[in-house]
C-alpha cells in the first residue's frame, strides 16, 4: 500500500485521537465548573430578597462575615425607593428619581444570584431558584417583601391597561405615572380612592394620595366640580388614634368623604364603575361611577413562600417571634420587612429599625449564643397631606406614639414635608442600604431631653 493511500486513514486516526483528547479536556473542565458552581451556591447566610431590608442586611452581614459568605437571591435589575411613589403620583418627583440599578445597591462582598426563589425547604436548609440552582445555607434571612395582587380584583388589570385611562395606582412602577395623568385629565365627577381588605405596604400611602390629589384639584381651580371619596376596608381612618384624631379634622375641613369597611371587589372599565362590598355585611354591594379611580391592590407574601407551610403563619407571613424576629420553629431562619409575620406596620422605617436587631441576633445564632436584641415594633409613616405639609406618625407595637422630634408630630408641618421629600431619599440611598442606618432610636434618645415642652 502506497503512502498516498495510507494518508487518509492516518488523518482519520489523528482526528479521532484529537477529538478524544478534546472531549476529555472538556469533560474535566465541565466537572471543574460544576464543582465551582456547587461551591458557589453553598453559603453561610442566604438572603432571599433585595428590597430595603434585604439590601441593608446583606451589607451588614457580608461586612462582618467576609467576601462570598452571603448570597442574595433577587431577580429584579432595578431597586426602587418605593416611599417616593406617592410624590411621583402627585407630580413632585419623576419615576427615574426613584430607582438605581440593583448591581449598585447590593454589597460587593455578597454574591448576587439574579433569579427568583421558587421553593423553600427549611428541613434541608435549601432554596431552589428559577435558574435551576439549589442553594444550601447555614442561616436564612427571608426579605421577600409583598406581592401585588392586581389580578385578584376582576377588571382592574384591564382598566389599568387602557391608554390614558381613568384608573391608576401608586403601588407599582408600571402604573404610578398614570396617577398624575389622571389628576390632570379629570374635570368633574367622582375621584375615588381605595384601601383593600389585606395587609399593605405603607398603610398610610392610600390616603396620602387622597390628600395630595385634593390639594392638586384646589390648585388647579377644579375642586368644586370633583367629589373626593376615600373608601377604606379598615374600620378607622388610621390605626393609631393619636394621629387619626388629627386627620379627621383635615378630612372634614377639605370635604373628603370617608367610607370605612368598604372594599373594592370589581372594576367595570367599560362603564367606569367600581363595585364595593360592605365588609360588615358582605351581601351588600355598592356601585359607584368614577371619573378617576385610584386602586390599591390586595397584597400577600410571594407564592413561593406561602407554598411552604412550615415557614408561614395562618395569615400567610413568616412565623417569627415578634421580639427577636427569629422563626418560631427553625432557629436558623429569620425574617425582616414586609414578609415578616411580626404585627408591626409594614414600612421601610420598620425594616430599618429591625435591621440591627436581626443582624445581632443572626450573628448570635451563628455563634450559638443567646438572642438578646429586641424589636419594639417601631414604624414610621410620613403622612403627606398636600404639596407642602406632612404629619410624621411614629409608633410601636402597642400603637403608642414613639416620636423622634421635640415637637408635636400630630400637626401638619412644612419641615416634615421637606424631610420626607428631600432628606429621606438621601438617607435611604446613602445610609440605610449600605447598612449604616438603624432607624432613629439613637436620635430619639439624644433629643429626648428637649421633649418636656412639646407644643
RANORJO-V501494 format. One line per field, one symbol per residue. ss: DSSP state (@ for helix, = for strand, . for the rest). psi: psi as a letter, one per 20 degrees, with the letter a starting at -180 (. if undefined). burial: + if it has 9 or more other ideal C-beta (glycine too) atoms within 8 Angstrom, else -. A space follows every 50 residues. Layout:
ss = ???
psi = ???
burial = ???
This chain:
ss = ..@@@@@@@@@@@@@@@@@@@@@@@@@@@@@@@@@@@@@@.=======.. .@@@@@@@@@@@@@@....====....===.@@@@@@@@.....@@@@== =@@@@.....===...=====....====....=========...====@ @@.=.@@@@@......==.......@@@@@@@@@@...=======..... ....@@@@@@@@@@@@@@@...@@@=======........@@@@@@@@@@ @@@...====.=======....======..=========..===...=== =.@@@@.....=.....=.=.....==.....===.@@@=.......@@@ @@@@@@@@@@@@@@@@............======.....======..... =...........=@@@@@@@@@@@@@@@@@@@........@@@@@@@@@@ @@@..
psi = prhghighggggggggghgggghgghgggghggghhgghhkprgppoopk bghggghhggghhghrpjipppophqiqppnhiihhhghjjhrqhiiirq phhhhqqhiqpoomrqpippnihjlqpqrhjjqoppqhpppoliaqpomh iiopighghiippkajprpiiqihihhhghgghhhphabpopqrprmrqq pmiighighggggghghghjkjhiippopooqiqirgqhohghhhhhghg gghjlppporkoppiqpnhhilpppqqoiimiipqppppqippoppqqqr qqhhghhnhhhrahijrpoqpigikqqigoikprqqbhiqjqlrpnrhhg hghhghggghhggghhjkrqoiqppjjpqqoonpjbjkqpoopprahjkp pmqgqlroikqpphhhggggghghggggghgghijhpkrjgggghhihhj iilp.
burial = -----+------------------------------+---+-++++++++ +++++++++++++-+--+++++++---+++++++++++++--+-+--++- ++--+++-+++++-+-+-++++--+++++---+-+++-+++++++++-++ --+-++-+++-+--+++++++-+-++-++++++-++--++++++++-+-+ +++++++++++++++++----++--+-+++++++--++-+-+++-+++-+ +--+-+--+++++++++++--++++++++-----++-+++++++++++++ ++-+++-+--++----++++-+-++++--+-+++++++++++-+++++++ ++++++++++++++++----+-+-+-+++++++++++-++++++++---- ++++----++--+--++++++-+++-+++-+++++-+++-+--+--+--- +----
